[in-house]
């Protein structure tokens, strides 16, 4: 959660009217860490549109970048973006350091893509 908010803090450190508090960046990190282990699982957007977790991840990153630059709502999209990227990086680093044999399973899963998920 702290890592996801550092970029927002640095970006708005001189803006005393800016306030952002929440755990959504940490939630994004957990979701993206899960996607590493099950990249083609199904995610339902609005409970109706079924897509794979990998497609969701790509769309989510683009959405966070776009909305973060637009800045027209009261959502900390930068925290979502950096939380997601941290979740990916941290999980891959942990796997590499603690359980490198898991990469075989991750790569095997990536060999069987599905745009709509399994």
Secondary structure, DSSP 8 states (H G I E B T S, - for coil): -HHHHHHHHHHTTT-TT-----SHHHHHHHHHHHHHH-TT-EEEETTTEEEEHHHHHHHHHHHHHHHHHH--SS--HHHHHHHHHHHHHHHHHHHHHH-TTHHHHHHHHHTS--TT--
